[in-house]
Amino acid sequence: MRVEVLSDHGGEQLWRTEQQLRSAEANTAAWADRYRQSQDYLRVVRSEKPLWKRIFAVPTPTEREARAHVQETWQEVVHADVGRQQAFGRRQQRAAGLWGEDTLAWALSVLPDEWVMLRGYHNRRGETDHVLVGPQGVWAVEVKRRRVRLNVAGDQWWYEKLDSYGNVVETGPAVDGGGRSWARQVNDIAGDLTSWLNRKGHQIRVSTAVMLLHERAQLGRIEDLTVDLLANHPRYLLDELYRSPPALPPQTCADIVGLIRRDHQFHAERRRHRRS
């Protein structure tokens, strides 16, 4: 299988989250230092009180101000550390996502060179991790690396987060940053790509897959699935790719790859123009 990187959006996101994490760590350290300084000042203020006030624990106005400053700086330390933990969580999630994408690419490397993997395809409906083009068709594939049990009821997707013992510790909707279910996320992108290819003379449908690639990921209740494949191991995608007989000749595959590349570049230029 040949691999072409259209964009490294995941890598760019990881770099940004690493920058944010370093900034959050520096902010936390700065507030922790201020907290230690405020404690030192409070000890000095208490030691300078008259003896009888120290014996009877009578605070002076200066001591009350110093004690209030200690409390305020401690709250800032707590707030900064929450930001640090959130940045660390985002960094871990980004790194895990890239690991999952690389894992799928490695697993699919057994495909012959008639197959092309386009990584980081982006159109007006968003970005998907991989688009596969080969003799058996075209697939849009979204990869998630989460230690969860995934449940599906039509377009309602939700997860149950599992601890190392398999106990449920958290639940929530399985959605992208825009609130779309993982199915709708990849279906929207694939639908737009299908329309583009159809307009250019290729009357094919782009199939869709969501791959949940964590060694402890589980599939729970699955009803009315709206993607062509939901799986937690690459072998199921390989099986699906070979299920249909070859229908696209090499030149057609090459034309489709060129159109996908062209569409991605068009939307990349539009995004750059909007930002400028």
N, C-alpha and C positions, 0 to 999 in steps of 0.2 A: 504494500500500500504506500502510495506517495502522500506526503503531508505538506500542506502549504498554509502558512500562518498569514491570515488576512489582517488580523489585529491582535495585539497582546493586551487586551483590555484587563484581563485578570491580573497579569503581571503589573500593569500600571496601578491598578487598585491596591495590590499588595504593597507596592512601593509607597503609595500615599498613606496607607494605614500604618506602615512601619514608621514613616515620618511623624504621623500623629501620635503614635505610641511613644516615640522618643520625646516629643514635646510634652506629652502628659506625664511621663516619668520625671522630666526636669521640673515641671510645675509642682508635682507632688514633693520632690526632694526640697525645693525651695520653701514650700510652706512648712515642711517638717523642720527645716532649719530655723525658720521664724518661730515655730512653736517652742523649740528648745531654747532659743534666745529669750522668749517671753517667760518661760519657766525660770531661767537663770535670773532674770530681772526681778521676778516675784520673790525668789529666795533672798536676793539682796535687800529688797524693800522690807521684808519681814525681819531680817537680821538687824536692820537699822532702827527698829521700833524701840521705844522705851521698854525696860525689862518688865514692868508690871503689865504692859499691854501684851507682851509675848506670853507671860504666865497665864493671863486670863483670856488669851486669844481674842483680844479686842482689835478689830481691823482699823487701819487708818484710811483716810480717803485715797491716798496714793496706792495703798495695798488693794483696795477695792477696784481701782482702775486697772492695776496690774493683773488682778485675778480675772477681771472681765476680758482683758486682752488675751490672756491664756485661753479662755473658753472660746473666744472668737477665732483665734488662730487654729485651735483644734478643730473647729467646725470646718475651716477652710482646708485643713489636712484631709478630713473625711471626704469632703466634696471633691477635692483633687484626686483622691485615691479612687473614688467611684469612676471618675473620668478615665483614669489610668486602666482600671479593670475593663471598662467598656472598650477602650482602644485595643487592649490586649485580646479581648474576645473577638473583635472584628479582624484583628491580624490573624488569629488562629483560624477563623472561618475562611478568610481569603486564601491562606496557605493550604488549608484542607481542600478547598475547591480546586486549586491548581493541581494539587496532588491527584485528585480524582480525575481531572481531565487528562493528565499525563498517563495515568493508569489505563484509561480506556484506549488512548492512542497506542500504548505499548501492546495491549491485549489484541487490538485489531491489526497490528503490524503483520499478522500471519496472512492477511488478505493479499491476493496478487496485485501487481502494479496496475491492473485495470481499474482498481479503486483509487479514488482521490479523497483525502480528508482535508476539508477547508476549515481551519480553526478561527474562531472569533468573527463569524459572519454577522453583519449588522445591517438591518434594513429599517424602514420607518416604524416598524412595530417592536423594535428592540434588538437585542443580541442573543444568539444562541451559541453554545460552546463549539459544536461541530456540525458541519454539513458533509455527508458522505455521498459521493457520486460514483456509481459503478454499473456493471451490466444489469444488475437486478433492480436498479432504480435509484432514487434520491431520498435521503433521510436527513431530517433535522434532529439532532440529538442534544438533549440538555442533561448535564451531569450534576448530581448533588452528592456531596460526601457528608452525611449526617448519621450519627449513631441514634437512629430513631426507628420506631415502628410506624410505618406510613399507612394511612387509611384513606380510602377513596369512595365517594358516593357521587358519581357524575362529575360535575365541575367543583364539588366541594372536596378539597384535600386538606387533611390535617395530620399532624404528627404527634406521637407520644415519645418524648425524650427518655432514653433509658440510661441508668447508671451501669457501672461495671458488673453489677449482679443481675441486670435485666429488669430492675424495678423502674416503674414509671415515675419520673421526678418532675416532669413538665409536659404540658400539652399546648398546642397552638396551631394556627393555620399554616399550611404549607404553601406560602405565597412568595412572589418576588417582591422587589422594592416598590413596585407600583400597585401591590395588592392583588395581582393576578395569581390564580393557582398555577402550580408548576405546569399543569397540562395546558392551561390557556396561554401561558407564556410561550411555550414552544409551538402550540397550534397557531397562535396569531402570526408568529414569524414565518412558519411553514406555509400558512395560507397566503400571505403576501408574496412569498417566493413562488408559490404555485401560480399565482396570477401573473407574475412577471414572466415566468417561463412560457405560460400559455400565450401571452401576448406576442412572444417572440417565436411562436410556431412549434413549441414543444408541448403537446397535449398530454402532460403527465401530472400526477399528483405527488407532492412531497410528503412522504410518510414521517411519522413523528415517534420519538422515543424519549422516555425519561429514565435515566439510569441512576439508581441509588447505590452508590459505590462506597460503602463502608463495611468493613469486615463483620461488624455486628448489626448491620441494618436488617430490618425485617419488614415484610409486607403483611399488613393486617387485613382488615376488612376491605375488599375490593369489589365495588359494584359499579356498573355502567361506565366502564373505562372509556375515556374520550381520546386517548392517544393509542397509537397502534401497538406500542409495547411499553410496559412498565416492568423493570427487572432490577435485581440486585446483584447480577454478575454478568460480565461481558459475554460469556458464552451464549447467553440467551439472545443477545443481539446478533452474534455471529450466526446462530441457527436461523434467525429471522431473515437475515440477508441472503442466505442460501435457499430459503424456502421456495422462492419463486424462480422460474426458469429465466435465463438471461433474455432481456428484451431490448436493451439499449446497445447499439453497436458502438465501437470505439470512437468514431467521429462524432456521434451524437453526444457521448459522454464529454468529449473534449469541448464541444460547443456549449454544453450546459455549464461546465466549469468556467468557461470564459464569460458566460452571461452572469453567473453568480459573482465572479470577481468584479465585473463591470458594475453590477448593482451595488455591491458593497462599497466600491470606490465612489460611486455617485452619492450615496448617503453619507459617506465619510466627509466628502467635500461640503455637503449641505450643513453638516454639524459644525465643521470648521468655520463656514461662512456665518452661521448664526452666532457662534461664540465671538467672532471678530466684530 
